[in-house]
Amino acid sequence: MVTQPDMRVDLGKLVLKNPVLAASGTFGYGQEMADFCDPALLGGVVVKGLTLEPWPGNPPPRIVETSAGMLNSIGLENVGLDVFLKEKLPWLVERNVTVVANILGKTVDEYAALAQGLGKADGVAMIEINVSCPNVAAGGLAFGTSPEFTAQVVRVVVQAAEQPVMVKLTPMVSDITAVAEAAVQAGADIISLINTIPAMAVDLENRRPALKNVVGGLSGPAIKPVALRLVWEVTRAVDAPVIGGGGIMTAEDALEFLMVGARAVQVGTANFVDPRAALKILEGIEAYCKEKSIQDLSTWVGSLKID
Ligand SMILES: Cc1cc2nc3c(=O)[nH]c(=O)nc-3n(C[C@H](O)[C@H](O)[C@H](O)COP(=O)(O)O)c2cc1C
């Protein structure tokens, strides 16, 4: 029996204290959840996606429960770069939280400006690029659906940012390895995946879409098998560290992602079910390591056996 397993995660330019991060958009800016879950205890907190200007997001209803998941069309609601830097980041820094700033733009220039604003900010440990956003210069096709657009965004962010840069891939592609490879070649240090899957739900009685926006992003247990497959493919295709997620509700789910090859995980929808979910998952991983005499969690990463 191991007394205290080593849970640290080596991401190359950055070492996380443990492998559980809160996923963007599901943990606010950390402060909102602090009464339930001390964000400093997590491997990191990925804050809500930041845009240059504040944005109100989409009109309600914008969250609906589906079988084995949830559908959201929050849109880009966020406080904007300046308010984040002045009002949200200091609180996180004071509490020693490992902050990951998730950014999204409609043009390459917007991503570059966000990276310039955040790139030298003390207390931002890492930048996560959300490439699921429509590229207005390409008729609204999401950046992340094209290896070339993804590389364009990565290049400008890497150039402007002093921190490690992570790229969060969208599952909406036929070959995710091509996008991952392009991101790494363009200078991405870390790959994360998956973002939500576009989906819809119907309100039968009202003969209306359940979401005002009609289409939203599906998350939660329903997407876990899709996410596992994509994480497995990406970890085999690139040498860069991978952070996996999608439908992780329990420590066992997280351990599956790690076994498939992810070095750390992001917990999203589970935070809406239980604001202590991320911590419970972390504690569960630790307990599992002790039970199975895993001294160093990194030895578990990629330990999946395929006969
Ligand atoms: C309400 C909500 C808001 C989200 N906002 C963002 C966001 O701003 N940026 C981003 O990259 N991902 C965002 N996501 C995606 C999550 O970070 C995560 O990648 C996805 O939900 C899959 O993980 P899960 O099944 O554990 O929730 C959001 C998800 C939800 C449910």
The ligand as an SDF file (V2000), in Angstrom:
LIG
                    3D

 31 33  0  0  0  0  0  0  0  0999 V2000
  -22.0770   25.5820  -19.8530 C   0  0  0  0  0  0  0  0  0  0  0  0
  -20.7900   25.2810  -20.5790 C   0  0  0  0  0  0  0  0  0  0  0  0
  -19.9780   26.3220  -20.9960 C   0  0  0  0  0  0  0  0  0  0  0  0
  -18.7730   26.0660  -21.6760 C   0  0  0  0  0  0  0  0  0  0  0  0
  -17.9730   27.1100  -22.0650 N   0  0  0  0  0  0  0  0  0  0  0  0
  -16.7820   26.8440  -22.6690 C   0  0  0  0  0  0  0  0  0  0  0  0
  -15.8860   27.9050  -23.0220 C   0  0  0  0  0  0  0  0  0  0  0  0
  -16.1380   29.0870  -22.7640 O   0  0  0  0  0  0  0  0  0  0  0  0
  -14.7190   27.5820  -23.6620 N   0  0  0  0  0  0  0  0  0  0  0  0
  -14.3870   26.2680  -23.9470 C   0  0  0  0  0  0  0  0  0  0  0  0
  -13.3110   26.0200  -24.5180 O   0  0  0  0  0  0  0  0  0  0  0  0
  -15.2050   25.2510  -23.5930 N   0  0  0  0  0  0  0  0  0  0  0  0
  -16.3800   25.5110  -22.9700 C   0  0  0  0  0  0  0  0  0  0  0  0
  -17.2040   24.4660  -22.6050 N   0  0  0  0  0  0  0  0  0  0  0  0
  -16.7870   23.0780  -22.8910 C   0  0  0  0  0  0  0  0  0  0  0  0
  -16.2010   22.4030  -21.6360 C   0  0  0  0  0  0  0  0  0  0  0  0
  -15.0670   23.0870  -21.1840 O   0  0  0  0  0  0  0  0  0  0  0  0
  -15.8450   20.9270  -21.9320 C   0  0  0  0  0  0  0  0  0  0  0  0
  -14.8200   20.8900  -22.9000 O   0  0  0  0  0  0  0  0  0  0  0  0
  -17.0230   20.1250  -22.4400 C   0  0  0  0  0  0  0  0  0  0  0  0
  -18.2050   20.4710  -21.7420 O   0  0  0  0  0  0  0  0  0  0  0  0
  -16.8120   18.6100  -22.3500 C   0  0  0  0  0  0  0  0  0  0  0  0
  -16.5480   18.2010  -21.0320 O   0  0  0  0  0  0  0  0  0  0  0  0
  -17.6980   17.6920  -19.9870 P   0  0  0  0  0  0  0  0  0  0  0  0
  -18.4770   16.6250  -20.7010 O   0  0  0  0  0  0  0  0  0  0  0  0
  -16.9400   17.2130  -18.8070 O   0  0  0  0  0  0  0  0  0  0  0  0
  -18.5460   18.8730  -19.6890 O   0  0  0  0  0  0  0  0  0  0  0  0
  -18.4010   24.7160  -21.9330 C   0  0  0  0  0  0  0  0  0  0  0  0
  -19.2320   23.6680  -21.4930 C   0  0  0  0  0  0  0  0  0  0  0  0
  -20.4000   23.9290  -20.8220 C   0  0  0  0  0  0  0  0  0  0  0  0
  -21.2530   22.7690  -20.3730 C   0  0  0  0  0  0  0  0  0  0  0  0
  1  2  1  0
  2  3  1  0
  2 30  2  0
  3  4  2  0
  4  5  1  0
  4 28  1  0
  5  6  2  0
  6  7  1  0
  6 13  1  0
  7  8  2  0
  7  9  1  0
  9 10  1  0
 10 11  2  0
 10 12  1  0
 12 13  2  0
 13 14  1  0
 14 15  1  0
 14 28  1  0
 15 16  1  0
 16 17  1  0
 16 18  1  0
 18 19  1  0
 18 20  1  0
 20 21  1  0
 20 22  1  0
 22 23  1  0
 23 24  1  0
 24 25  2  0
 24 26  1  0
 24 27  1  0
 28 29  2  0
 29 30  1  0
 30 31  1  0
M  END
$$$$
